[in-house]
Amino acid sequence: MATATLKGSGSDLRTREAVMRQLEADPRVDAREIGVSATDGAVLLSGFIDTYEGKLAAERAAKRIRGVRAVANDLQVKLRLSRTDDDIARDAAKALSVRQSLPDKVQAVVHNGHITLTGAVTWLFQRDIAEKAVRYLPGVVGVVNRIEVAARSTPKDVRRQITETLHRMADVDARHIDVAITASVVTLNGEVSSWAERDAAAMAAAIAPGITRVDNRIRIKPQPLDG
């Protein structure tokens, strides 16, 4: 069962309790050794969890709570059944090879259960695909993504293309999002109502041609719990 220290304001306590309930309700999260604290909309997850997938799921669960504006994920992965690096490496090689959108230059190095991805891709979204391909493999305790996106010319109208994409998306209120481009880097500013909107906006920018990095500075609007 997730635990929390009974300190802070009433709003902080309600946020902690809501996060704890969300963690305990998520079937991908073993919350028995997770500690939760909250201060002014910032949530800290600490303790232990049994899989890297569960660590990421716990973070997503906390972000879904209304009033949460930031999450520090200090969970440590403590595997119930360890696997050798050789086993994980074989699984990683297979997982990368079956993603047809990934070039052969993408490689994985495994050390003590930690996977480091290297290589180069043409599109920024390919970098995310590679990470998602290996993060849920059994025995993985962490992933470091060092894949580089090859720089190339950015179309002059890419800012307009990204803006139009944001306005077409049903799950994003683009009216309060500003898009700026310097060379091949997109910077997003503004405010949205949820982490899901923030992540969707970043994805819209990541699939634009010629973009090598997305600097997502979008803030989450403060939405304190009732009461």
Secondary structure as GFF3:
##gff-version 3
##sequence-region A 1 227
A	DSSP	beta_strand	3	4	.	.	.	ID=ss1
A	DSSP	alpha_helix	10	25	.	.	.	ID=ss2
A	DSSP	three_ten_helix	31	33	.	.	.	ID=ss3
A	DSSP	beta_strand	34	39	.	.	.	ID=ss4
A	DSSP	beta_strand	42	49	.	.	.	ID=ss5
A	DSSP	alpha_helix	52	63	.	.	.	ID=ss6
A	DSSP	beta_strand	70	73	.	.	.	ID=ss7
A	DSSP	beta_strand	76	77	.	.	.	ID=ss8
A	DSSP	alpha_helix	85	97	.	.	.	ID=ss9
A	DSSP	beta_strand	107	111	.	.	.	ID=ss10
A	DSSP	beta_strand	114	118	.	.	.	ID=ss11
A	DSSP	beta_strand	120	121	.	.	.	ID=ss12
A	DSSP	alpha_helix	124	135	.	.	.	ID=ss13
A	DSSP	beta_strand	142	145	.	.	.	ID=ss14
A	DSSP	beta_strand	148	149	.	.	.	ID=ss15
A	DSSP	alpha_helix	158	168	.	.	.	ID=ss16
A	DSSP	three_ten_helix	174	176	.	.	.	ID=ss17
A	DSSP	beta_strand	177	182	.	.	.	ID=ss18
A	DSSP	beta_strand	185	192	.	.	.	ID=ss19
A	DSSP	alpha_helix	195	206	.	.	.	ID=ss20
A	DSSP	beta_strand	213	216	.	.	.	ID=ss21
A	DSSP	beta_strand	219	220	.	.	.	ID=ss22
###
